Amino acid sequence: MIVLLTLLTIVTASLHIHAEYQGPRYHVYLFKPLTMVFILLIAIQVGQNDGSLYKYAIVVGLVCSLAGDVFLMLPSDRFIAGLISFFIVHILYITAFTSGIGLSYSWWLLPPFVICGIFMFFILSPYLGKLTLPVLVYVVVILVMAWQAWERWNYIGQSKALLASFGAVLFLISDSALALNRFRGQYISARALTLSTYFAAQWLIALSVGQQPLQ
């Protein structure tokens, strides 16, 4: 079942990315949410015997991601609504990644994320205008999300935690590409890069559900 849902995810994600460049537009409205539905079903399937906070935080996060996707693909600009939706997503993912272990800190894991955040905000800040504060808050939250995903893997050492860690980094790459395209100027590969890393990120995070209980 997981293999079938993964294949369906790849097909619909590919059709969505193609539609972003070649149309028709209704394929965008159809295949983007459908891709997220398949990823949500993966999380539910792999976590069917899992009653943990981790599972429920990830599942609700995927539902909020679906809502955020809808806001961002509407013809009228719903960027703030999309930003708020994904802010909630990252809060939920932080909740999942810290569940059972609390907020963790390793001296060698935090600096790369701090450097990444400073670099990205330095690049974007001249172009943000009134969105400076909301974007800054969002950057901090997504960096904490990615950092805590790696902290969890470092703490428990499970392979599923490693999947979430790679997914969190891909999510960070996706949002960085989206931000550069929106605020610094559009570039031809932006949608392909943003969407491919986004779908891969969510797929990996969905597969991380069902981790072994912490001792």
C-alpha atoms as a printed R data frame, in Angstrom:
    type eleno elety resid chain resno      x      y       z
1   ATOM     1    CA   MET     A     1  0.000  0.000   0.000
2   ATOM     2    CA   ILE     A     2  2.842  2.407   0.868
3   ATOM     3    CA   VAL     A     3  4.554  1.638  -2.447
4   ATOM     4    CA   LEU     A     4  1.337  2.280  -4.379
5   ATOM     5    CA   LEU     A     5  0.690  5.563  -2.565
6   ATOM     6    CA   THR     A     6  4.300  6.608  -3.189
7   ATOM     7    CA   LEU     A     7  3.972  5.875  -6.909
8   ATOM     8    CA   LEU     A     8  0.730  7.867  -7.019
9   ATOM     9    CA   THR     A     9  2.493 10.703  -5.202
10  ATOM    10    CA   ILE     A    10  5.288 10.731  -7.780
11  ATOM    11    CA   VAL     A    11  2.822 10.721 -10.683
12  ATOM    12    CA   THR     A    12  0.572 13.493  -9.359
13  ATOM    13    CA   ALA     A    13  3.534 15.599  -8.204
14  ATOM    14    CA   SER     A    14  5.081 15.319 -11.670
15  ATOM    15    CA   LEU     A    15  1.796 16.236 -13.344
16  ATOM    16    CA   HIS     A    16  1.462 19.230 -11.058
17  ATOM    17    CA   ILE     A    17  4.972 20.500 -11.787
18  ATOM    18    CA   HIS     A    18  4.366 20.027 -15.519
19  ATOM    19    CA   ALA     A    19  1.108 21.961 -15.258
20  ATOM    20    CA   GLU     A    20  2.875 24.843 -13.506
21  ATOM    21    CA   TYR     A    21  4.928 25.365 -16.664
22  ATOM    22    CA   GLN     A    22  2.747 24.064 -19.472
23  ATOM    23    CA   GLY     A    23 -0.808 24.138 -18.124
24  ATOM    24    CA   PRO     A    24 -3.686 23.620 -18.166
25  ATOM    25    CA   ARG     A    25 -4.257 25.576 -14.972
26  ATOM    26    CA   TYR     A    26 -6.955 23.271 -13.634
27  ATOM    27    CA   HIS     A    27 -4.297 20.528 -13.427
28  ATOM    28    CA   VAL     A    28 -2.504 22.693 -10.873
29  ATOM    29    CA   TYR     A    29 -5.665 22.955  -8.788
30  ATOM    30    CA   LEU     A    30 -6.238 19.210  -9.079
31  ATOM    31    CA   PHE     A    31 -2.838 17.577  -8.714
32  ATOM    32    CA   LYS     A    32 -1.223 19.678  -5.975
33  ATOM    33    CA   PRO     A    33 -3.857 18.923  -3.318
34  ATOM    34    CA   LEU     A    34 -4.164 15.355  -4.599
35  ATOM    35    CA   THR     A    35 -0.439 14.840  -4.084
36  ATOM    36    CA   MET     A    36 -0.745 16.017  -0.498
37  ATOM    37    CA   VAL     A    37 -3.743 13.741   0.061
38  ATOM    38    CA   PHE     A    38 -1.628 10.745  -1.007
39  ATOM    39    CA   ILE     A    39  1.196 11.843   1.319
40  ATOM    40    CA   LEU     A    40 -1.311 12.241   4.161
41  ATOM    41    CA   LEU     A    41 -2.591  8.720   3.493
42  ATOM    42    CA   ILE     A    42  1.003  7.446   3.668
43  ATOM    43    CA   ALA     A    43  1.399  8.956   7.133
44  ATOM    44    CA   ILE     A    44 -1.887  7.425   8.269
45  ATOM    45    CA   GLN     A    45 -0.964  4.040   6.793
46  ATOM    46    CA   VAL     A    46  2.533  3.765   8.282
47  ATOM    47    CA   GLY     A    47  1.220  5.004  11.620
48  ATOM    48    CA   GLN     A    48 -1.917  2.880  11.809
49  ATOM    49    CA   ASN     A    49 -0.685  1.151  14.990
50  ATOM    50    CA   ASP     A    50  0.866  4.314  16.385
51  ATOM    51    CA   GLY     A    51 -1.098  6.335  18.938
52  ATOM    52    CA   SER     A    52  1.722  8.722  19.764
53  ATOM    53    CA   LEU     A    53  1.737 12.500  19.874
54  ATOM    54    CA   TYR     A    54  4.354 12.331  17.107
55  ATOM    55    CA   LYS     A    55  1.901 10.717  14.706
56  ATOM    56    CA   TYR     A    56 -0.970 13.080  15.410
57  ATOM    57    CA   ALA     A    57  1.216 16.185  15.189
58  ATOM    58    CA   ILE     A    58  2.554 15.070  11.787
59  ATOM    59    CA   VAL     A    59 -0.885 14.127  10.455
60  ATOM    60    CA   VAL     A    60 -2.442 17.439  11.519
61  ATOM    61    CA   GLY     A    61  0.609 19.210  10.112
62  ATOM    62    CA   LEU     A    62  0.024 17.558   6.742
63  ATOM    63    CA   VAL     A    63 -3.627 18.652   6.820
64  ATOM    64    CA   CYS     A    64 -2.519 22.235   7.527
65  ATOM    65    CA   SER     A    65  0.011 21.926   4.695
66  ATOM    66    CA   LEU     A    66 -2.827 21.007   2.368
67  ATOM    67    CA   ALA     A    67 -4.683 24.143   3.477
68  ATOM    68    CA   GLY     A    68 -1.570 26.250   2.957
69  ATOM    69    CA   ASP     A    69 -1.097 24.811  -0.520
70  ATOM    70    CA   VAL     A    70 -4.634 25.810  -1.441
71  ATOM    71    CA   PHE     A    71 -4.056 29.379  -0.235
72  ATOM    72    CA   LEU     A    72 -0.806 29.719  -2.180
73  ATOM    73    CA   MET     A    73 -2.179 28.405  -5.469
74  ATOM    74    CA   LEU     A    74 -5.339 30.535  -5.563
75  ATOM    75    CA   PRO     A    75 -5.467 33.156  -8.353
76  ATOM    76    CA   SER     A    76 -5.766 35.976  -5.804
77  ATOM    77    CA   ASP     A    77 -2.795 36.564  -3.523
78  ATOM    78    CA   ARG     A    78 -3.282 34.668  -0.262
79  ATOM    79    CA   PHE     A    79  0.405 34.742   0.701
80  ATOM    80    CA   ILE     A    80 -0.197 35.796   4.312
81  ATOM    81    CA   ALA     A    81 -2.817 33.081   4.794
82  ATOM    82    CA   GLY     A    82 -0.393 30.567   3.313
83  ATOM    83    CA   LEU     A    83  2.407 31.871   5.542
84  ATOM    84    CA   ILE     A    84  0.236 31.465   8.643
85  ATOM    85    CA   SER     A    85 -0.783 27.954   7.595
86  ATOM    86    CA   PHE     A    86  2.800 26.814   7.198
87  ATOM    87    CA   PHE     A    87  3.806 28.598  10.399
88  ATOM    88    CA   ILE     A    88  1.298 26.327  12.151
89  ATOM    89    CA   VAL     A    89  2.712 23.347  10.230
90  ATOM    90    CA   HIS     A    90  6.199 24.021  11.558
91  ATOM    91    CA   ILE     A    91  4.899 24.452  15.111
92  ATOM    92    CA   LEU     A    92  3.210 21.055  14.794
93  ATOM    93    CA   TYR     A    93  6.372 19.476  13.389
94  ATOM    94    CA   ILE     A    94  8.430 20.982  16.217
95  ATOM    95    CA   THR     A    95  5.896 19.443  18.617
96  ATOM    96    CA   ALA     A    96  6.422 16.071  16.922
97  ATOM    97    CA   PHE     A    97 10.218 16.268  16.837
98  ATOM    98    CA   THR     A    98 10.474 17.257  20.501
99  ATOM    99    CA   SER     A    99  7.836 14.797  21.745
100 ATOM   100    CA   GLY     A   100  9.218 12.470  24.389
101 ATOM   101    CA   ILE     A   101 12.620 14.174  24.510
102 ATOM   102    CA   GLY     A   102 11.924 17.890  24.908
103 ATOM   103    CA   LEU     A   103 13.815 20.703  23.210
104 ATOM   104    CA   SER     A   104 17.311 19.337  22.607
105 ATOM   105    CA   TYR     A   105 20.613 21.106  22.060
106 ATOM   106    CA   SER     A   106 23.877 19.888  20.546
107 ATOM   107    CA   TRP     A   107 26.657 22.412  20.039
108 ATOM   108    CA   TRP     A   108 27.528 21.023  16.595
109 ATOM   109    CA   LEU     A   109 23.968 20.887  15.198
110 ATOM   110    CA   LEU     A   110 22.712 24.403  15.910
111 ATOM   111    CA   PRO     A   111 25.375 26.608  14.190
112 ATOM   112    CA   PRO     A   112 24.670 25.470  10.587
113 ATOM   113    CA   PHE     A   113 21.009 26.424  10.944
114 ATOM   114    CA   VAL     A   114 21.841 29.773  12.553
115 ATOM   115    CA   ILE     A   115 24.272 30.582   9.723
116 ATOM   116    CA   CYS     A   116 21.696 29.526   7.121
117 ATOM   117    CA   GLY     A   117 19.021 31.726   8.703
118 ATOM   118    CA   ILE     A   118 21.258 34.786   8.939
119 ATOM   119    CA   PHE     A   119 22.383 34.345   5.335
120 ATOM   120    CA   MET     A   120 18.844 33.973   3.970
121 ATOM   121    CA   PHE     A   121 17.449 36.878   5.947
122 ATOM   122    CA   PHE     A   122 20.389 39.073   4.871
123 ATOM   123    CA   ILE     A   123 19.594 38.294   1.233
124 ATOM   124    CA   LEU     A   124 15.837 38.828   1.578
125 ATOM   125    CA   SER     A   125 15.560 41.714   4.057
126 ATOM   126    CA   PRO     A   126 16.010 44.606   1.552
127 ATOM   127    CA   TYR     A   127 12.991 43.330  -0.406
128 ATOM   128    CA   LEU     A   128 10.549 42.435   2.373
129 ATOM   129    CA   GLY     A   129  9.078 45.823   3.287
130 ATOM   130    CA   LYS     A   130  6.073 45.408   5.593
131 ATOM   131    CA   LEU     A   131  6.575 41.649   5.606
132 ATOM   132    CA   THR     A   132  9.950 41.891   7.344
133 ATOM   133    CA   LEU     A   133  8.712 40.858  10.800
134 ATOM   134    CA   PRO     A   134  6.371 38.044   9.654
135 ATOM   135    CA   VAL     A   135  9.065 36.584   7.420
136 ATOM   136    CA   LEU     A   136 11.669 36.850  10.199
137 ATOM   137    CA   VAL     A   137  9.399 34.983  12.614
138 ATOM   138    CA   TYR     A   138  8.691 32.349   9.952
139 ATOM   139    CA   VAL     A   139 12.414 31.904   9.233
140 ATOM   140    CA   VAL     A   140 13.136 31.357  12.928
141 ATOM   141    CA   VAL     A   141 10.349 28.783  13.256
142 ATOM   142    CA   ILE     A   142 11.329 26.733  10.191
143 ATOM   143    CA   LEU     A   143 14.962 26.748  11.296
144 ATOM   144    CA   VAL     A   144 13.974 25.493  14.746
145 ATOM   145    CA   MET     A   145 11.860 22.817  13.070
146 ATOM   146    CA   ALA     A   146 14.766 21.563  10.944
147 ATOM   147    CA   TRP     A   147 17.224 21.812  13.852
148 ATOM   148    CA   GLN     A   148 14.995 19.816  16.195
149 ATOM   149    CA   ALA     A   149 14.449 17.146  13.547
150 ATOM   150    CA   TRP     A   150 18.203 16.538  13.536
151 ATOM   151    CA   GLU     A   151 18.371 16.786  17.317
152 ATOM   152    CA   ARG     A   152 15.770 14.030  17.537
153 ATOM   153    CA   TRP     A   153 17.763 11.763  15.259
154 ATOM   154    CA   ASN     A   154 20.927 12.534  17.230
155 ATOM   155    CA   TYR     A   155 19.087 11.684  20.455
156 ATOM   156    CA   ILE     A   156 17.277  8.463  19.478
157 ATOM   157    CA   GLY     A   157 19.272  7.262  16.453
158 ATOM   158    CA   GLN     A   158 16.310  5.659  14.686
159 ATOM   159    CA   SER     A   159 16.208  5.397  10.900
160 ATOM   160    CA   LYS     A   160 12.754  6.963  10.760
161 ATOM   161    CA   ALA     A   161 14.026  9.968  12.662
162 ATOM   162    CA   LEU     A   162 16.726 10.298   9.998
163 ATOM   163    CA   LEU     A   163 14.033 10.357   7.296
164 ATOM   164    CA   ALA     A   164 12.364 13.262   9.096
165 ATOM   165    CA   SER     A   165 15.726 15.035   9.365
166 ATOM   166    CA   PHE     A   166 16.337 14.897   5.626
167 ATOM   167    CA   GLY     A   167 12.717 15.898   5.047
168 ATOM   168    CA   ALA     A   168 13.117 18.942   7.285
169 ATOM   169    CA   VAL     A   169 16.202 20.083   5.345
170 ATOM   170    CA   LEU     A   170 14.377 19.653   2.035
171 ATOM   171    CA   PHE     A   171 11.503 21.706   3.455
172 ATOM   172    CA   LEU     A   172 14.011 24.435   4.317
173 ATOM   173    CA   ILE     A   173 15.429 24.329   0.782
174 ATOM   174    CA   SER     A   174 11.939 24.485  -0.713
175 ATOM   175    CA   ASP     A   175 10.900 27.518   1.324
176 ATOM   176    CA   SER     A   176 14.206 29.257   0.575
177 ATOM   177    CA   ALA     A   177 13.705 28.757  -3.150
178 ATOM   178    CA   LEU     A   178 10.126 30.016  -2.862
179 ATOM   179    CA   ALA     A   179 11.209 33.103  -0.920
180 ATOM   180    CA   LEU     A   180 13.974 33.972  -3.388
181 ATOM   181    CA   ASN     A   181 11.558 33.648  -6.292
182 ATOM   182    CA   ARG     A   182  8.904 35.791  -4.622
183 ATOM   183    CA   PHE     A   183 11.050 38.550  -3.159
184 ATOM   184    CA   ARG     A   184 14.307 38.682  -5.127
185 ATOM   185    CA   GLY     A   185 12.905 38.044  -8.597
186 ATOM   186    CA   GLN     A   186 11.447 35.137 -10.535
187 ATOM   187    CA   TYR     A   187 13.673 32.521 -12.144
188 ATOM   188    CA   ILE     A   188 12.710 29.729 -14.519
189 ATOM   189    CA   SER     A   189 13.584 26.758 -12.318
190 ATOM   190    CA   ALA     A   190 11.931 28.139  -9.176
191 ATOM   191    CA   ARG     A   191  8.695 26.188  -9.331
192 ATOM   192    CA   ALA     A   192 10.373 22.886 -10.191
193 ATOM   193    CA   LEU     A   193 12.905 23.285  -7.375
194 ATOM   194    CA   THR     A   194 10.353 24.517  -4.843
195 ATOM   195    CA   LEU     A   195  7.776 21.835  -5.559
196 ATOM   196    CA   SER     A   196 10.068 18.832  -5.992
197 ATOM   197    CA   THR     A   197 11.842 19.503  -2.683
198 ATOM   198    CA   TYR     A   198  8.537 20.302  -0.957
199 ATOM   199    CA   PHE     A   199  6.817 17.076  -1.982
200 ATOM   200    CA   ALA     A   200  9.933 15.028  -1.178
201 ATOM   201    CA   ALA     A   201 10.142 16.717   2.233
202 ATOM   202    CA   GLN     A   202  6.552 15.959   3.123
203 ATOM   203    CA   TRP     A   203  6.873 12.384   1.859
204 ATOM   204    CA   LEU     A   204  9.921 11.734   4.045
205 ATOM   205    CA   ILE     A   205  8.274 13.324   7.084
206 ATOM   206    CA   ALA     A   206  5.146 11.226   6.488
207 ATOM   207    CA   LEU     A   207  7.273  8.062   6.360
208 ATOM   208    CA   SER     A   208  8.854  8.979   9.709
209 ATOM   209    CA   VAL     A   209  5.572  8.249  11.512
210 ATOM   210    CA   GLY     A   210  5.526  4.996  13.462
211 ATOM   211    CA   GLN     A   211  8.842  5.402  15.277
212 ATOM   212    CA   GLN     A   212  9.669  2.939  18.009
213 ATOM   213    CA   PRO     A   213  8.539  4.109  21.465
214 ATOM   214    CA   LEU     A   214 11.231  5.862  23.468
215 ATOM   215    CA   GLN     A   215 12.559  3.839  26.369
